[in-house]
Amino acid sequence: MTRLPTDPAANLAALIQCPSVTPDDAGALDALSAMLAPLDFVCDRPVFSEPGTPDIDNLYARRSGNGPHLMFAGHTDVVPPGDPDAWTHDPFGASVSGGAMYGRGAVDMKGGIACFVAALARVVESGRPVPGSVSLLITGDEEGPAINGSVKLLKWAAEKGESWDACLLGEPTNPDAIGDMIKIGRRGSLSGTIIVEGTQGHVAYPHLADNPVRSIVALCAALKATPLDAGTDDFQPSNLEVTTIDTANPAVNVIPARASASFNVRFNDSWTEETLKAEIMARLARGAASGRDDRPPARFGVDWKEPVSQVFLTRNEALTGALAASVTAVTGRDPVLSTSGGTSDARFIKDYCPVVEFGLVGKTMHMVDEHVALADLETLTAIYADFIIRWFAGKAGR
C-alpha cells in the first residue's frame, strides 16, 4: 500500500531542501507533486511568461469529487536567505534542533503547504469521505513581481472550466501563537512616483535656476499633512509613506533639473482607486503652490504604478465560521478576524471565490534562522484536517 504524506515535518523538509528562491523552482513543485500523487491528485504544471520578467513554474492540482470545491492556495518560492554564514543551520538543510525545523520558507510558506497536504492525507487515511473536490493552486512567483504566478494561474484554471466555492490561503497569519488570527481581508495598495521638473543651474546663482528639491519636499509634506482617514469598522486607518526621494545628481555645486519621490498608500474601504488618486492630486496641487514666492506653482506629474491592489473583505460565514470553529476546537482560542498586514495573493483569489488566510506564526518569516516549532506543524495540521471535514459538512447541510 502506498504511504500517504501524513507527516507535516517530513513534507516540509522535502520542500525546504529545494532552494526555490524566486524565480527558481529548484524542484519544489516536483516534490509537492510527488506528495500529492498517492492522494489521487491530477497535477498540471503551466509555465507563464511576460516580456521583461522571468518565466515562472506553477502547479494546479485537483482531487475530483462530486459536490463543493475547496481550494488551498499558496507559494513555494521564498526570499533569498542572505548570508548563509549568518544562519545557525543551513538555510536549505531542514535541520531540526530544539524542537524546531530551520530553513528558508519554513514559515513563509512551505510550512502551510506541508500541513495542508498532511491534513488532507490524514482525512483520507481515516476513511472519512471528502464529499467534493479539493484543489491546490501553488505558484512560484508570490515573493517576486507576482506577474506570472497566481493571477495568471487563476485565469488559466478558470478558462479550463474550474470554479471554486471557497479558498484557504496558507500564509503565516498568527502573531504569537497558532489560533491568534484569521485574515478575512486586506487593505488596498496604491503606488506612484512624483516627478518635479526644475531648471538646472549653479548653486551660487539660485535666482537663475529653479531647484526641484525644494518643491519635492513641499509636495511630500503636503501628502503627509493630515491623515487620510481614521480607519473604519473593518480596517485600520489608511497610511501613506514616502519611500524614496532622488535627484540622480552626483554634483554638490549643481542645482538638479529634476527630482522624484515614490510613495505607497495602504488604503481601507473609505476609498476607491479613483477617489484616492483624486485626493492625492489635490494635496499635491496645494503643495506645488506652497513656498514658491512669486514663482508659478511647481511643475509636477505622477507616474501611477500598476496594477493597483484593491481593498477587499470576505463576508462568508460558511468559510470564516468553519475555520474559526476549527481553530477553537483544536487550540481553545477564539481567533481575531483581521484585515491587518500587507498584501497577499488573496487580492487575486477574491475575484473568483471567497478567501480567508490562516497559517503558521509569522515571527521569523524572511529572517535569518527562519524556523517553525514542530508542535506548531502538528497543531496547524490538526486545524486544517478539522476544517476540511467541517467545511464540507457545512456545505452538505445547506
N, C-alpha and C positions, 0 to 999 in steps of 0.2 A: 504494500500500500504506500502511495506517495505521501511523504511527510508534508504537512501543511505548515505555513510560516507563522506559527502561533507565538513565537518568542520575539517581542519587540526589540530586545537588545541585540539579538542576532541579526534581525532585519536592519537595524540602524548601523551596526558595524559594517555590514556589506555595502551600505550606501556611503558611509563616511570614507571608506577606503578607496572610493572613486573620487579623485581630486577635481571635482566638477566646478571649477571657478568659471564664472560667466565669461565667455560664451561656450566653454568647452564642456561637453557631456562627460567625457572620460569614463564611459562605461556605466554611469549611474542608471540610465534608463534601461540598459540591458539587465542590470542587477534587479531592478524593480520588476521588469517583465518576467524574469525567472521566478520571482516570488509569487507572481500572480497566476502563472501557468497552472499550478495544481488547484487553483480555485476556479478554473474554467473561464478565465477572462480571455476575451479576444482583444489583442493589442494591435493598435495602429501606431505608426511612428512617422507622422508627417514632419517634413523639414520645411521651414518657411524662410523666405529671403526678402530683402529690401535693399535697394541700392544704398551704399554707404554704411550698411550695418552688417554684422556677421550673420551667417546662416545659423539657425537655431534648431536643434533636435527637440521634439516634443513627443508626448505619449498620450494617447487616448485609449483607455482600456474599459471594456464593458463586459459585465457578467449579466446575461439577459435572463429575464423572467417576466411573466405577465404581471401587470399592476404598476404601482407608482415607481418613479425613477429618482433615486438619490445619487447625487454627485458628490464626490470628495475631490477637492481641488488643492493644488499645492505646487511646489517647485523643488527641483533637485539641484539647481545651481546655487552656488554660495559665493560670498565675497572673498577676496584674497585673504590669506592668513597673516600677511605681513611678514615680519622677520621670524622664520621658523625657530631660530635660536632663542627667541623670547618666550617660546612655549615650554611648559613643563614636560609636555608629551608631544609626540609627532602629531601635527595638526591633521594628518590624514591616516593616523595609525589606529584610531578607535580604541585607544588604551583604556583600561578600567583601573581606577585607583580610588580608594576611599569611598567606595560605593557609588562612583560616578563614571560615566563614559566621556572621554575627552575627544574633541575633534571639531573641525570646522563644519558647521551645518548640524551639529548635534541638537541644537535648539531651533535654529532658523534655516530650513525647517524640515530637514530629513527625519528628525525625531517624530514629528507629527505624522509623516507618511508611514514610517515604520510601525507606529502604534495603530493606525487605521487598518493597515494590512493585517496585523496580528489580531485586531479586534474582529474583523470580518472572518478570519480563519477560525477563530475560537467559536464564533456563532455557527459557522458551517460544521465544525468538528462536533459541536454539541448535538447536532441533528435537528436543530430548530430550523424550520423553513424560512427563507427570506422571500416574502411574497411580493416580489417586484424585481427591478433592475438596479444594479449598483455600477457606477462608473467612476473611474479615476481620470481626472484631467490634470496632467502634470506637465509643466513647462520647464525649460532651461534658460529662461530669459526674464525672471522676475527681478533679480538683483541688477540687471543691466538696463538697457533702454526700454524694455517691455514693448518692443515693436513686433518681433517675430515669435512672440510667445502666446500667452492666454488669449489676447484679443483676437488673434488670427485662428487659434485653435478652436475657440468657441464658434466662430463664424464657420469654419470648416466643418465642424461636427453638426452644426445646425443645418447647413446646406446638404448634409448627408441624411437628414431627416431626424436627427436626435433632438429630443426635448427633455427637460428636467422639471421635476416638481419642487426640488429644493437642493441647496448646496451647503455643505460644511467645508469651510476653508480652514486648513490646519495650521495657520500662523500662530506663533507664540503670543498669547493674549494675556497671560496671567502675570501680574506684577511681582507677587511674592510667593504664592502657593497655588497649586492646582485647585481650581474651583473659585478663584477670586473673581474672574471677569470673563464675560462673553461679549464680543464685539458685534453690535447689531446695526452698525452704520459707520460712516466716515465723513469727516468734513471734506469739502472740495478743495482743489489745489489749482491756483492760477499763477502763472509766472510771466514776467515781462522784463524787458530791458529798455530803460530810458536813455535816449541819445540826445545830448545837447550840442548844438553847433555854436562855436565861438569864432573869434578871429585871432589867429596866431600872431605873436609879437614878442618883443624883447621885454623882459621883466622890468627893465629900467624905464620903459616908456609905456606904462599900462594904459594911458589915455588913447594910445594908438591901437590897442588890442581890445578884445572882449573875452575875459577869462571865463571859460565854461565851467571851471571847477567851482567858482562861487555859485553859479546857477544850479549845478547838480546837487550841491549841498543844500541849497534852499528847496529844491524840488523834493529831495529825500526827507527833509524836515517837514514839509507840507504833508507828505504821505503819512507821517507818524504823529502829526499834531494832535489828533484826537482819536480815541478808539473807534473802530469800525462799528462795534455793537457791544452789548453787554452779555451776549450769549442768549440761548433760547432754552425751552424746557428740555430739549433733547440733545443740545450741543453746547460745547464750550464757546467762549467768545471767538469771533474771527480775529486772526492775527496776521499782520503784515510785517515782514522782515526784509530789510535791505541786505543783500548778501555779497555784493561786490561793488566797488567804485574804481574806475580805471580811466586813465588818460592815454596809455601807451606812449608816455613821454619820458624819454631817458635823460633829458637835459634839465638841469635845475635853473637855468637862466632863460628858458623859453616858456612863454605862456602857450599852452597847447591849443590846438584848433578844435578839439572835440573832447568831450568827456561822456562816460556812460556809467550807468548804475543798474544792476539787476536786482530784482525783488521777487519774493514769493508770498502769496497770500493763502492761508488755510481758512476757508470761509464756511460758515454754517448756513442753515436754511433761512436766514434773514435775507439772503442774496441769491440772485441768479447770476449767470455769467455776464449777462447784458447789464444788469443794474450795478454790479460790482465794477465792471470796466468803466461805466459812466461816472461812478463815484471817484475812481482813481483819476480819471482825466480831469474832473472838476478840481480835485485837490492839486493836481499838477499845474493846472492853469493859474490857480491862485499863487502857487509857489513861483511860477515863471515871472510873475509881475512884482514879486517882493524884492526889496533891496536893490532895485535897478536904477535908482536916482532918476535922471532924465532920459534914460535909455528905454527903448521899447521892451516889452517882455522878452524873455529868453526864448530862443528858437529851439524847440524840442519835438521829438517824436517818440513813440513807444512801439517796440517790436514785441508783439504778443507771442508767447511760446505755445505751440500746440502739441498734443491735444490738451484740453482743459479737463481735469478730473472733476466730475460733478458730485455735489453733496448727495448722500442718499441715506435712507433709514429703512430698515426691514421691519415691517409690521405684519408678522405671520406667526400667530400663536402656536399653530401646529408645529412649527420649526423651533422657535425660541422656547416655547413651553416644554417641548420634549427634551431639548438639550439641557435646559435649566433643571428639569426634574432628574435627568440622568446624573448631572453634576452633584445634586443634593443627595441622591440615593447612594452614590459611591463615596463622597467626601464628607457629607453632612453640612456642607457650606451652601449658602444661598448666593449664587454669583451675581455680581453687579452687571446690569445690561448697559454697556458703554458705547460711546461713539468717539472716544479719545484716540490719540495717536495719529500716525501719518497715513499715507495711502497704502493700498494693497491691491492685489488682483481682483478683490471683491468689486472694485469700481467697474470692471468689465463684466463680471458674472451677473451683477444686479440687473443687467439688461435682458437676461434670459430666464432668471428664476430667483425666488427669494434666497438670500445668502446670509449666513452667520459665520463668525470666525471663533474658533476655540482651539487652543493648543497648549504647549508647554509654558513653563515660566521663562520669561524673556530676559532675565537679568544679565546673562553672559553673551547674548547674541552679538555678533560682529566683534567680539572682544578677543584678545589673546587668552588662551586656555578656555575657550568656549566648552561648556560641558553640561551634562544633564544627569541628575540623580537617577539611578536605575529604578528606585522606588517610584519616581515620577513617571517613568515609562510604563510601569505596571498600572499605576493609577489612571493615566490617560487612556491606556488600552481598555481598562475596565469601563471607563466612561463612554468611550466610543462604542464598545460592544453593547452596553445598555441602551445607548441612543439608537443604534441600528434597529434593535428589537422594538424599542418604544415608538420610534417614528413610523416604522412600517405598520405596527399595530394600530397606531392612531389613524393612519390613512385608511386602513382596512375598516375601521369603525365608523367611517364617515359615509 
